[in-house]
């Protein structure tokens, strides 16, 4: 099944590689606001070829395309909020 974030990326014309699809699925399925390390831990269960650098680049790409919003939490840890609006 195609994730909500993947659909949003396609609407914006973003090329979706398998690794981007995996990260999009992890974010779409998240019920929390995971940081990059949590996204990485969840993604490698689905695709062990994904690197931490790929997670960072993909999250930044999703943010640049307006698919998600990065924010800093009160605890000063970077978190990831998903904006599908």
MIRO-675053 format. One record per atom (N, C-alpha, C, O, CB): residue in three letters; atom name; x, y, z. Coordinates in pm, 1 decimal. Each point is the difference from the previous one (the first is absolute). Glycine has a CB too. Example, Ala and Ser with C-alpha at 12.3 -4.5 7.8 and 13.67 -1.06 7.14 Angstrom:
2
PT  residuo  atomo      east     north        up
PT      ALA      N    1319.0    -569.0     780.0
PT      ALA     CA     -89.0     119.0       0.0
PT      ALA      C      90.0     120.0       0.0
PT      ALA      O     103.6      -1.9      66.5
PT      ALA     CB    -292.8    -115.4      58.1
PT      SER      N     154.2     222.3    -196.6
PT      SER     CA      82.0     119.0       6.0
PT      SER      C     -77.0     109.0      73.0
PT      SER      O      50.9     110.8      16.9
PT      SER     CB      67.5    -173.6    -231.4
end
This chain:
85
PT  residuo  atomo      east     north        up
PT      UNK      N      84.1    -118.3       0.0
PT      UNK     CA     -84.1     118.3       0.0
PT      UNK      C      88.8     125.0       0.0
PT      UNK      O     103.0       3.7      67.4
PT      UNK     CB    -287.6    -129.1      55.1
PT      UNK      N     145.1     224.5    -196.3
PT      UNK     CA      75.3     124.7      -9.0
PT      UNK      C     -28.4      86.4     122.1
PT      UNK      O    -115.5      20.7      37.3
PT      UNK     CB     108.6     -30.8    -289.0
PT      UNK      N     114.1      60.5     313.9
PT      UNK     CA     -15.3      81.9     120.0
PT      UNK      C     -51.0     139.4     -35.3
PT      UNK      O      10.7      45.4    -113.9
PT      UNK     CB     173.3    -174.9     224.5
PT      UNK      N    -239.4     195.7      -9.8
PT      UNK     CA     -50.1     136.8     -18.6
PT      UNK      C     112.2      93.9     -43.5
PT      UNK      O     -19.6      85.8     -86.0
PT      UNK     CB    -157.2    -128.0     259.2
PT      UNK      N     293.2      25.4    -113.7
PT      UNK     CA     111.6      88.2     -33.7
PT      UNK      C      48.4     -27.2    -141.9
PT      UNK      O      34.0      93.2     -72.9
PT      UNK     CB      33.1     -84.1     314.9
PT      UNK      N     -63.6    -136.0    -281.6
PT      UNK     CA      40.6     -30.7    -137.1
PT      UNK      C     -95.3      64.2    -100.4
PT      UNK      O      44.3      54.8    -101.0
PT      UNK     CB      56.4    -271.2     179.7
PT      UNK      N    -229.2     210.4     -52.3
PT      UNK     CA     -97.5      64.2     -88.8
PT      UNK      C      25.2     150.3      -8.8
PT      UNK      O      -6.8      58.7    -108.0
PT      UNK     CB    -162.0    -235.7     165.9
PT      UNK      N     197.9     238.6      56.3
PT      UNK     CA      27.3     144.1       3.9
PT      UNK      C     125.9      32.1     -81.6
PT      UNK      O       4.1      99.7     -72.2
PT      UNK     CB    -113.4     -83.0     300.8
PT      UNK      N     211.6    -101.6    -216.5
PT      UNK     CA     123.8      19.9     -75.1
PT      UNK      C     -25.1     -10.6    -149.6
PT      UNK      O      51.7      80.2     -77.9
PT      UNK     CB      79.3    -171.4     270.5
PT      UNK      N    -209.2      -6.4    -232.5
PT      UNK     CA     -31.3     -17.2    -142.1
PT      UNK      C     -76.1     121.0     -53.8
PT      UNK      O      24.1      44.5    -112.2
PT      UNK     CB     -30.2    -293.9     144.0
PT      UNK      N     -86.7     302.4      49.6
PT      UNK     CA     -74.5     120.4     -41.0
PT      UNK      C      94.0     115.7     -27.6
PT      UNK      O     -26.8      83.4     -86.4
PT      UNK     CB    -168.7    -158.8     221.7
PT      UNK      N     305.7      80.4     -61.8
PT      UNK     CA      96.6     108.9     -14.5
PT      UNK      C     107.3     -32.0    -103.4
PT      UNK      O      92.1      79.1     -20.8
PT      UNK     CB    -134.4     -17.1     258.0
PT      UNK      N      30.5    -180.1    -303.4
PT      UNK     CA      92.4     -35.7    -106.4
PT      UNK      C     131.9     -58.6      46.7
PT      UNK      O      94.9      -7.2     -78.1
PT      UNK     CB    -199.6     184.2     -50.1
PT      UNK      N     112.8    -218.7     252.5
PT      UNK     CA     123.4     -55.2      55.1
PT      UNK      C      17.7    -145.2     -43.6
PT      UNK      O     -92.4     -80.4      12.0
PT      UNK     CB      74.7     235.8     185.3
PT      UNK      N     135.1    -188.6    -247.3
PT      UNK     CA      29.8    -137.8     -38.0
PT      UNK      C       7.7     -83.9     127.2
PT      UNK      O      69.6      35.8      95.0
PT      UNK     CB      56.2      39.0    -304.0
PT      UNK      N    -197.6    -186.3     210.0
PT      UNK     CA      -3.9     -85.0     119.5
PT      UNK      C      81.3    -127.5     -21.6
PT      UNK      O     -43.2     -91.9     -69.6
PT      UNK     CB    -183.9     183.9     127.7
PT      UNK      N     345.8     -95.6       2.9
PT      UNK     CA      82.9    -120.0      -1.2
PT      UNK      C     -54.4     -97.2     104.9
PT      UNK      O     -85.5      36.6      80.6
PT      UNK     CB     290.4      95.4    -157.9
PT      UNK      N    -156.1    -253.3      76.0
PT      UNK     CA     -43.7     -98.3      99.8
PT      UNK      C      32.5      48.4     141.2
PT      UNK      O     -81.3     -15.4      91.1
PT      UNK     CB     115.5    -169.9    -258.2
PT      UNK      N      83.3     243.4     185.4
PT      UNK     CA      38.0      47.7     133.0
PT      UNK      C     -88.1     117.0      43.1
PT      UNK      O     -37.8       8.2     116.8
PT      UNK     CB     273.7     -83.5    -158.0
PT      UNK      N    -268.7     164.0     -48.8
PT      UNK     CA     -90.9     110.2      33.6
PT      UNK      C    -138.6     -54.0      34.5
PT      UNK      O     -65.3      49.0      92.2
PT      UNK     CB     194.5     105.7    -244.0
PT      UNK      N    -173.1    -254.9      77.9
PT      UNK     CA    -129.9     -61.5      30.3
PT      UNK      C      -0.8     -60.6     139.8
PT      UNK      O     -98.0      12.6      73.5
PT      UNK     CB      64.8     -59.9    -317.3
PT      UNK      N     142.0     -17.8     279.6
PT      UNK     CA       9.7     -61.0     133.1
PT      UNK      C      -5.5     106.9     107.9
PT      UNK      O     -73.9     -14.5      97.4
PT      UNK     CB     209.1    -174.5    -192.0
PT      UNK      N     -59.5     294.4      79.1
PT      UNK     CA       1.3     107.8      99.4
PT      UNK      C    -135.5      68.9       5.0
PT      UNK      O     -47.1      35.5     108.0
PT      UNK     CB     293.3      -2.0    -144.9
PT      UNK      N    -309.1     -14.1     -77.5
PT      UNK     CA    -134.7      58.8      -3.2
PT      UNK      C     -98.6     -89.1      74.7
PT      UNK      O     -85.3      50.0      73.3
PT      UNK     CB     136.8      60.1    -293.9
PT      UNK      N     -40.4    -241.0     202.6
PT      UNK     CA     -88.8     -93.4      69.8
PT      UNK      C      21.9       5.5     150.2
PT      UNK      O     -95.9      -1.7      77.2
PT      UNK     CB      95.7    -146.3    -278.0
PT      UNK      N     126.4     154.6     242.6
PT      UNK     CA      31.0       9.2     143.4
PT      UNK      C     -62.5     126.1      58.8
PT      UNK      O     -61.5      -4.8     106.5
PT      UNK     CB     277.6    -121.3    -141.9
PT      UNK      N    -200.6     237.3     -33.0
PT      UNK     CA     -56.7     125.7      50.0
PT      UNK      C    -152.2      -3.4      -0.1
PT      UNK      O     -63.3      45.3      95.4
PT      UNK     CB     264.8      75.7    -179.4
PT      UNK      N    -260.1    -174.0     -21.9
PT      UNK     CA    -146.2      -6.6      -7.9
PT      UNK      C     -59.4     -88.3     108.3
PT      UNK      O    -108.0      27.8      51.9
PT      UNK     CB     124.8       9.5    -296.2
PT      UNK      N      54.4    -143.8     277.9
PT      UNK     CA     -49.4     -93.9     100.7
PT      UNK      C      28.2      44.2     143.0
PT      UNK      O     -49.6     -61.5      94.4
PT      UNK     CB      82.3    -117.7    -260.2
PT      UNK      N      45.9     284.3     183.0
PT      UNK     CA      38.0      45.6     133.7
PT      UNK      C    -117.4      65.2      71.5
PT      UNK      O     -73.7      79.9     -57.7
PT      UNK     CB     307.9     -47.2     -22.1
PT      UNK      N    -249.5     -68.0     204.8
PT      UNK     CA    -102.7      63.2      82.7
PT      UNK      C      62.3     104.2      91.9
PT      UNK      O     -70.0      68.5      74.5
PT      UNK     CB     -67.9    -278.1     -83.9
PT      UNK      N     271.3     220.8       3.2
PT      UNK     CA      72.9      98.7      78.9
PT      UNK      C      70.5      95.8     -96.6
PT      UNK      O     -27.9      -0.6    -119.8
PT      UNK     CB      60.3    -164.4     313.3
PT      UNK      N      56.6     245.0    -142.3
PT      UNK     CA      80.2      90.9     -81.6
PT      UNK      C     144.9     -44.4      12.1
PT      UNK      O      75.0      55.9      80.1
PT      UNK     CB    -238.0     138.5     -47.7
PT      UNK      N     203.9    -294.3    -110.9
PT      UNK     CA     133.0     -59.6      17.0
PT      UNK      C     111.5      93.0     -45.6
PT      UNK      O     -16.6      80.1     -92.0
PT      UNK     CB     -86.3    -303.7      61.2
PT      UNK      N     216.7     210.7      97.7
PT      UNK     CA     118.3      69.4     -48.8
PT      UNK      C      64.2     -88.0    -107.3
PT      UNK      O     -46.9    -110.9     -25.5
PT      UNK     CB      83.6     230.1     249.7
PT      UNK      N      69.2     -70.6    -286.4
PT      UNK     CA      62.6     -73.1    -110.7
PT      UNK      C      50.6    -137.0      44.2
PT      UNK      O      -8.6     -96.3     -76.2
PT      UNK     CB      73.3     314.5     -26.3
PT      UNK      N     -12.7    -228.0     223.4
PT      UNK     CA      50.6    -128.6      48.7
PT      UNK      C    -112.5    -102.3      11.8
PT      UNK      O      19.4    -117.0     -32.8
PT      UNK     CB     162.4     236.9     156.8
PT      UNK      N    -298.5     -77.3     -77.9
PT      UNK     CA    -114.5     -90.9      10.9
PT      UNK      C     -49.3     -40.9    -138.8
PT      UNK      O     -35.8    -115.8     -21.3
PT      UNK     CB     -29.3     222.8     240.1
PT      UNK      N      63.1     -13.6    -312.1
PT      UNK     CA     -39.9     -33.0    -137.2
PT      UNK      C      97.2    -103.6     -55.8
PT      UNK      O     -41.8     -97.1     -63.1
PT      UNK     CB     -58.6     328.7      28.4
PT      UNK      N     228.7    -211.2      57.6
PT      UNK     CA     102.0     -94.4     -47.3
PT      UNK      C     -21.6    -139.0      59.7
PT      UNK      O       0.4     -99.3     -72.7
PT      UNK     CB     162.0     289.4      48.5
PT      UNK      N    -181.2    -197.5     155.3
PT      UNK     CA     -20.2    -131.0      65.9
PT      UNK      C    -121.5     -72.5     -57.4
PT      UNK      O       3.4    -121.7     -18.1
PT      UNK     CB     100.6     212.5     228.0
PT      UNK      N    -208.7     -18.5    -237.8
PT      UNK     CA    -121.8     -60.9     -55.4
PT      UNK      C      19.3     -37.7    -146.7
PT      UNK      O     -49.4    -103.5     -44.7
PT      UNK     CB     -89.4     237.5     205.6
PT      UNK      N     210.3     -50.5    -235.3
PT      UNK     CA      18.5     -23.5    -143.1
PT      UNK      C      88.4    -120.9     -28.6
PT      UNK      O     -26.2     -75.0     -94.0
PT      UNK     CB      -2.6     318.6      57.7
PT      UNK      N     133.4    -263.0     116.5
PT      UNK     CA      90.7    -111.4     -29.6
PT      UNK      C     -65.0    -135.6      24.8
PT      UNK      O      47.6    -101.7     -50.5
PT      UNK     CB     143.7     249.4     109.3
PT      UNK      N    -298.5    -149.9      17.8
PT      UNK     CA     -75.6    -124.6      15.9
PT      UNK      C     -63.0     -37.9    -134.4
PT      UNK      O      -8.8    -118.0     -34.0
PT      UNK     CB     -38.2     170.7     279.0
PT      UNK      N       3.8      47.2    -320.2
PT      UNK     CA     -63.9     -21.8    -129.1
PT      UNK      C     101.2     -13.2    -113.7
PT      UNK      O     -21.8     -75.4     -94.9
PT      UNK     CB    -174.8     201.9     179.0
PT      UNK      N     307.2     -52.9     -74.0
PT      UNK     CA     103.2      -2.2    -103.7
PT      UNK      C     135.9      25.5      64.9
PT      UNK      O      35.7     115.1      25.0
PT      UNK     CB    -201.0     -34.5    -201.0
PT      UNK      N     241.1    -186.2     203.5
PT      UNK     CA     128.7      16.0      68.3
PT      UNK      C     105.6      75.8     -80.5
PT      UNK      O     106.1      32.3      53.6
PT      UNK     CB    -158.0    -242.4      62.0
PT      UNK      N      25.1     239.1    -242.6
PT      UNK     CA      96.7      74.6     -82.2
PT      UNK      C      -5.0     150.1      25.5
PT      UNK      O      88.9      72.7     -44.4
PT      UNK     CB    -109.1    -249.5    -128.3
PT      UNK      N     -81.1     224.2     242.9
PT      UNK     CA     -14.8     143.7      25.6
PT      UNK      C     104.0      45.5     102.3
PT      UNK      O      18.5     -62.8     104.3
PT      UNK     CB    -266.2      50.0    -156.3
PT      UNK      N     314.4     122.3      20.3
PT      UNK     CA     100.1      56.0      92.3
PT      UNK      C     -60.0     119.2      74.7
PT      UNK      O    -102.7      55.3     -39.5
PT      UNK     CB     291.8    -131.1    -112.3
PT      UNK      N    -123.5     112.7     258.4
PT      UNK     CA     -43.4     117.2      76.1
PT      UNK      C       6.8     125.4     -87.4
PT      UNK      O     -85.7      87.9       9.4
PT      UNK     CB     165.9    -195.4     205.0
PT      UNK      N      22.4     114.9    -299.2
PT      UNK     CA      13.8     114.8     -90.0
PT      UNK      C    -119.3       8.2     -96.2
PT      UNK      O     -47.7     109.2     -30.8
PT      UNK     CB     299.3    -127.0      47.5
PT      UNK      N    -298.9     -97.0     -63.5
PT      UNK     CA    -117.2      -2.9     -87.8
PT      UNK      C    -122.9      51.7      72.7
PT      UNK      O     -80.5      73.6     -57.0
PT      UNK     CB     178.0    -267.5     -67.6
PT      UNK      N    -111.6     155.5     249.3
PT      UNK     CA    -114.0      48.6      79.5
PT      UNK      C       6.8     151.4      13.0
PT      UNK      O     -99.9      68.1     -23.2
PT      UNK     CB      91.2    -285.6     150.8
PT      UNK      N     123.9     271.4     -91.0
PT      UNK     CA      14.3     145.7      13.6
PT      UNK      C     -29.8      71.0    -132.5
PT      UNK      O     -74.0      98.3      -2.6
PT      UNK     CB     246.0    -133.6     183.3
PT      UNK      N    -114.5     -14.3    -289.9
PT      UNK     CA     -21.5      64.4    -130.1
PT      UNK      C    -146.5      -5.8     -40.8
PT      UNK      O     -54.8      97.5     -51.3
PT      UNK     CB     287.8    -158.0     -15.5
PT      UNK      N    -295.7     -53.7      89.9
PT      UNK     CA    -140.4     -16.2     -40.8
PT      UNK      C     -91.9      87.2      83.2
PT      UNK      O     -92.4      61.1     -53.7
PT      UNK     CB     141.2    -294.6     -17.6
PT      UNK      N     -25.0     240.4     201.3
PT      UNK     CA     -81.2      86.9      85.0
PT      UNK      C      14.6     145.7     -45.3
PT      UNK      O     -98.6      73.2      -8.2
PT      UNK     CB     125.1    -234.0     202.6
PT      UNK      N      95.9     201.7    -223.4
PT      UNK     CA      23.7     137.9     -46.6
PT      UNK      C     -69.5      23.2    -134.5
PT      UNK      O     -58.6     106.1     -21.8
PT      UNK     CB     280.9    -101.1     143.4
PT      UNK      N    -216.1    -102.6    -211.1
PT      UNK     CA     -67.0      10.9    -129.3
PT      UNK      C    -150.8      11.4      18.1
PT      UNK      O     -64.5      82.6     -64.6
PT      UNK     CB     248.9    -214.7     -41.8
PT      UNK      N    -240.8      49.2     194.4
PT      UNK     CA    -143.6       7.1      26.8
PT      UNK      C     -37.1     136.9      56.3
PT      UNK      O    -104.1      56.0     -34.4
PT      UNK     CB      98.8    -304.2      76.1
PT      UNK      N      90.7     301.4      44.7
PT      UNK     CA     -27.3     133.0      55.4
PT      UNK      C       7.3     106.3    -109.8
PT      UNK      O     -87.3      86.3      -8.7
PT      UNK     CB     180.0    -159.5     231.8
PT      UNK      N      10.5      67.1    -306.0
PT      UNK     CA      16.6      98.3    -107.6
PT      UNK      C    -118.2      -1.5     -96.9
PT      UNK      O     -34.8     102.9     -57.8
PT      UNK     CB     282.7    -128.2      78.5
PT      UNK      N    -308.6     -90.7     -38.0
PT      UNK     CA    -115.8     -14.2     -89.8
PT      UNK      C    -131.9      33.0      69.3
PT      UNK      O    -105.7      -1.5     -63.0
PT      UNK     CB     231.7    -173.3     -61.6
PT      UNK      N    -119.8     204.4     254.0
PT      UNK     CA    -120.6      35.4      73.6
PT      UNK      C     -83.1    -118.7      44.1
PT      UNK      O    -118.4      14.8      30.1
PT      UNK     CB     118.0     192.8    -156.9
PT      UNK      N      61.5    -326.0     131.1
PT      UNK     CA     -71.3    -120.8      38.1
PT      UNK      C       0.8     -20.8     151.0
PT      UNK      O     -95.5     -53.7      56.1
PT      UNK     CB     155.5     -45.8    -276.3
PT      UNK      N      46.6     141.6     285.3
PT      UNK     CA       6.9     -10.4     145.4
PT      UNK      C      63.4     125.7      56.5
PT      UNK      O      55.4      81.9     -73.3
PT      UNK     CB     -39.1    -333.0      60.0
PT      UNK      N     -25.0     264.6     140.9
PT      UNK     CA      50.9     117.8      68.9
PT      UNK      C      95.1     -44.8     109.2
PT      UNK      O     -37.6     -79.1      86.6
PT      UNK     CB    -172.9     209.2    -137.1
PT      UNK      N     333.4     -80.4      47.4
PT      UNK     CA      95.6     -27.1     107.2
PT      UNK      C     -18.6     104.8     108.7
PT      UNK      O     -27.0     116.7     -28.4
PT      UNK     CB     192.5    -221.3    -133.7
PT      UNK      N    -151.0      62.4     284.1
PT      UNK     CA     -12.4      94.1     110.2
PT      UNK      C      92.1     -42.7     112.8
PT      UNK      O      47.7    -113.4       3.2
PT      UNK     CB    -285.8     165.4     -67.0
PT      UNK      N     262.2      38.2     155.0
PT      UNK     CA      79.1     -29.2     118.1
PT      UNK      C     -94.9      -7.7     118.3
PT      UNK      O     -80.0      90.6      23.5
PT      UNK     CB     285.8      24.4    -119.0
PT      UNK      N    -195.5    -224.2     169.2
PT      UNK     CA     -88.5     -19.1     115.1
PT      UNK      C      49.4      80.4     118.9
PT      UNK      O     109.2      56.7      -3.8
PT      UNK     CB    -168.5    -286.0     -78.0
PT      UNK      N     -19.8     234.1     185.7
PT      UNK     CA      39.3      69.4     121.9
PT      UNK      C     124.2     -60.0      63.0
PT      UNK      O      74.0      68.5      70.6
PT      UNK     CB    -311.1     -10.4     -34.4
PT      UNK      N     259.9    -186.0     -61.7
PT      UNK     CA     116.0     -68.8      55.4
PT      UNK      C     125.8      26.9     -80.8
PT      UNK      O     105.1     -57.7      27.9
PT      UNK     CB    -256.7    -118.0      59.4
PT      UNK      N     142.2     262.7    -187.2
PT      UNK     CA     112.9      37.6     -86.3
PT      UNK      C      46.3    -115.3     -86.4
PT      UNK      O     112.2       2.8     -50.5
PT      UNK     CB     -42.5     162.7     220.5
PT      UNK      N    -152.8    -267.1    -188.4
PT      UNK     CA      30.5    -108.3     -92.9
PT      UNK      C     -77.3      30.0    -127.9
PT      UNK      O    -115.5      42.2       5.0
PT      UNK     CB     155.0    -214.5     182.6
PT      UNK      N      24.0     150.5    -300.6
PT      UNK     CA     -72.0      23.2    -124.4
PT      UNK      C    -102.8    -110.5     -18.1
PT      UNK      O      32.2    -118.3      10.9
PT      UNK     CB     167.9     234.9    -113.9
PT      UNK      N    -321.2     -78.5      75.9
PT      UNK     CA    -105.5     -96.4     -24.8
PT      UNK      C     -55.7      22.5    -138.1
PT      UNK      O      36.7      96.7     -66.8
PT      UNK     CB     -91.7    -109.1     310.6
PT      UNK      N     -30.9     -73.3    -287.0
PT      UNK     CA     -56.7      10.9    -132.6
PT      UNK      C    -150.2      -1.4      10.7
PT      UNK      O     -58.9     -96.2      49.4
PT      UNK     CB     258.7     -15.0    -151.2
PT      UNK      N    -261.6     217.1      55.9
PT      UNK     CA    -144.5       4.3      -5.5
PT      UNK      C     -43.6     -15.6    -144.3
PT      UNK      O      57.8      62.0     -89.2
PT      UNK     CB     -68.5      84.6     294.1
PT      UNK      N     -88.5    -226.7    -228.6
PT      UNK     CA     -45.4     -25.0    -136.2
PT      UNK      C    -114.2      93.5     -32.3
PT      UNK      O    -103.0      -1.3      67.5
PT      UNK     CB     174.2    -238.9     -53.8
PT      UNK      N     -53.7     321.2    -116.4
PT      UNK     CA    -102.5      94.1     -43.1
PT      UNK      C     -55.3     -47.2    -133.4
PT      UNK      O      67.4       9.3    -102.6
PT      UNK     CB      44.6     182.6     225.1
PT      UNK      N    -233.9    -242.4    -121.1
PT      UNK     CA     -62.7     -48.3    -122.6
PT      UNK      C    -101.0      97.9     -56.1
PT      UNK      O     -70.9     -31.1     -95.8
PT      UNK     CB     105.1    -199.1     176.8
PT      UNK      N     -41.2     349.5     -21.4
PT      UNK     CA     -99.3      99.2     -40.5
PT      UNK      C      32.1      76.7    -119.8
PT      UNK      O     -78.2      85.7     -41.2
PT      UNK     CB      23.5     -70.7     265.7
end
